[in-house]
Amino acid sequence: MSMKQLRIFWTVLFAFMILAAFIVPFTPLLGDFASFYGAFLFWNVFAIIVIICLGLITAKWRDFDER
């Protein structure tokens, strides 16, 4: 995958995650859980996913001078 394609992929993924962060806790998508517990579970899972994605992005981060 080229650098441009990777940027587009991560941009779309993070845009989707930001939208999910605002939409999911405030809608009945977590209907099986009580409101507080469902939002708490969502935020924990959401935080873990974001941390993993940021780790993947920064794992291959390099300066161009190091080549």
VOZATI-546548 format. One record per residue: residue in one letter; x, y, z negated of N, C-alpha, C in turn. Coordinates in Angstrom, 1 decimal. Layout:
<recs>
A  X  Y  Z  X  Y  Z  X  Y  Z
...
</recs>
This chain:
<recs>
M  0.8  -1.2  0.0  0.0  0.0  0.0  0.9  1.2  0.0
S  0.5  2.2  0.8  1.3  3.4  0.9  1.0  4.3  -0.3
M  1.9  5.3  -0.5  1.7  6.2  -1.7  0.4  7.0  -1.5
K  0.0  7.4  -0.3  -1.2  8.1  -0.1  -2.4  7.2  -0.5
Q  -2.4  6.0  -0.1  -3.5  5.1  -0.4  -3.6  4.8  -1.9
L  -2.4  4.7  -2.6  -2.4  4.5  -4.0  -3.0  5.8  -4.7
R  -2.7  6.9  -4.3  -3.2  8.2  -4.9  -4.7  8.2  -4.7
I  -5.2  7.9  -3.5  -6.6  7.9  -3.3  -7.3  6.9  -4.2
F  -6.7  5.7  -4.3  -7.3  4.6  -5.1  -7.4  5.1  -6.6
W  -6.3  5.6  -7.2  -6.3  6.0  -8.6  -7.2  7.2  -8.8
T  -7.3  8.1  -7.8  -8.2  9.3  -7.9  -9.6  8.8  -8.0
V  -10.0  7.9  -7.1  -11.4  7.4  -7.1  -11.7  6.6  -8.3
L  -10.8  5.8  -8.8  -11.0  5.0  -10.0  -11.2  5.9  -11.2
F  -10.3  6.9  -11.4  -10.4  7.8  -12.5  -11.7  8.7  -12.4
A  -12.1  9.1  -11.2  -13.3  9.8  -11.0  -14.5  9.0  -11.5
F  -14.5  7.7  -11.1  -15.5  6.8  -11.5  -15.6  6.6  -13.0
M  -14.4  6.5  -13.6  -14.3  6.3  -15.1  -14.8  7.6  -15.8
I  -14.5  8.7  -15.3  -15.0  10.0  -15.9  -16.5  10.0  -15.8
L  -17.0  9.7  -14.7  -18.5  9.7  -14.5  -19.1  8.7  -15.5
A  -18.5  7.5  -15.6  -19.0  6.5  -16.5  -18.9  6.9  -17.9
A  -17.9  7.7  -18.3  -17.8  8.1  -19.7  -18.9  9.1  -20.0
F  -19.4  9.8  -19.1  -20.5  10.7  -19.4  -21.9  10.1  -19.2
I  -22.0  9.1  -18.3  -23.3  8.5  -18.0  -23.7  7.4  -18.9
V  -22.8  6.4  -19.1  -23.2  5.2  -19.7  -23.6  5.4  -21.2
P  -22.9  6.1  -22.0  -23.4  6.2  -23.4  -24.7  6.9  -23.6
F  -25.1  7.7  -22.7  -26.3  8.5  -22.8  -27.5  8.0  -22.0
T  -27.4  6.8  -21.5  -28.5  6.2  -20.7  -28.8  4.8  -21.3
P  -29.9  4.2  -21.0  -30.3  2.9  -21.6  -29.6  1.8  -21.0
L  -28.4  2.0  -20.4  -27.6  0.9  -19.8  -27.1  -0.1  -20.9
L  -27.0  0.4  -22.1  -26.6  -0.5  -23.2  -27.8  -0.8  -24.1
G  -28.9  -1.3  -23.4  -30.1  -1.5  -24.1  -30.2  -2.6  -25.1
D  -29.3  -3.6  -25.0  -29.3  -4.7  -25.9  -28.7  -4.3  -27.3
F  -28.0  -3.2  -27.4  -27.3  -2.8  -28.6  -28.1  -1.6  -29.2
A  -27.9  -1.4  -30.5  -28.5  -0.2  -31.1  -27.7  1.0  -30.5
S  -28.2  2.1  -30.5  -27.6  3.2  -29.8  -26.2  3.5  -30.3
F  -26.0  3.6  -31.6  -24.7  3.9  -32.1  -23.7  2.8  -31.9
Y  -24.1  1.6  -32.0  -23.2  0.4  -31.8  -22.8  0.3  -30.4
G  -23.8  0.5  -29.5  -23.5  0.4  -28.1  -22.5  1.4  -27.6
A  -22.7  2.6  -28.0  -21.8  3.7  -27.6  -20.4  3.5  -28.2
F  -20.4  3.0  -29.5  -19.1  2.7  -30.1  -18.4  1.6  -29.3
L  -19.1  0.5  -29.0  -18.5  -0.5  -28.2  -18.0  0.0  -26.8
F  -18.8  0.8  -26.2  -18.4  1.3  -24.9  -17.2  2.1  -25.0
W  -17.1  3.0  -26.0  -15.9  3.9  -26.1  -14.7  3.1  -26.4
N  -14.8  2.0  -27.1  -13.6  1.2  -27.4  -13.1  0.5  -26.1
V  -14.0  -0.1  -25.4  -13.7  -0.8  -24.2  -13.2  0.2  -23.2
F  -13.8  1.4  -23.1  -13.4  2.4  -22.1  -12.0  2.9  -22.4
A  -11.7  3.1  -23.7  -10.3  3.6  -24.1  -9.3  2.6  -23.7
I  -9.6  1.3  -24.0  -8.6  0.2  -23.6  -8.3  0.2  -22.1
I  -9.4  0.3  -21.3  -9.3  0.3  -19.9  -8.5  1.5  -19.4
V  -8.7  2.7  -19.9  -8.0  3.9  -19.5  -6.5  3.8  -19.9
I  -6.2  3.2  -21.1  -4.8  3.1  -21.5  -4.1  2.1  -20.6
I  -4.7  1.0  -20.2  -4.1  0.0  -19.3  -3.9  0.7  -17.9
C  -4.8  1.4  -17.4  -4.7  2.1  -16.1  -3.5  3.1  -16.2
L  -3.5  3.9  -17.2  -2.4  4.9  -17.3  -1.0  4.2  -17.5
G  -1.0  3.0  -18.1  0.2  2.3  -18.2  0.7  1.8  -16.9
L  -0.3  1.3  -16.1  0.1  0.8  -14.7  0.6  1.9  -13.9
I  0.0  3.1  -14.0  0.4  4.2  -13.2  1.8  4.7  -13.6
T  2.1  4.8  -14.9  3.4  5.3  -15.3  4.5  4.3  -15.3
A  4.2  3.0  -15.2  5.2  2.0  -15.2  6.1  2.1  -13.9
K  5.5  2.6  -12.8  6.3  2.7  -11.6  6.7  4.2  -11.3
W  6.6  5.0  -12.2  6.8  6.4  -12.1  8.4  6.7  -12.1
R  8.9  7.3  -11.0  10.3  7.5  -10.9  10.5  8.9  -10.2
D  11.7  9.4  -10.5  12.1  10.6  -9.8  12.7  10.2  -8.5
F  12.6  11.1  -7.5  13.1  10.8  -6.2  14.6  10.8  -6.2
D  15.2  11.5  -7.2  16.7  11.5  -7.2  17.4  10.2  -7.7
E  16.6  9.3  -8.3  17.2  8.1  -8.9  17.4  7.0  -7.9
R  17.1  7.2  -6.7  17.2  6.2  -5.7  18.6  6.0  -5.3
</recs>
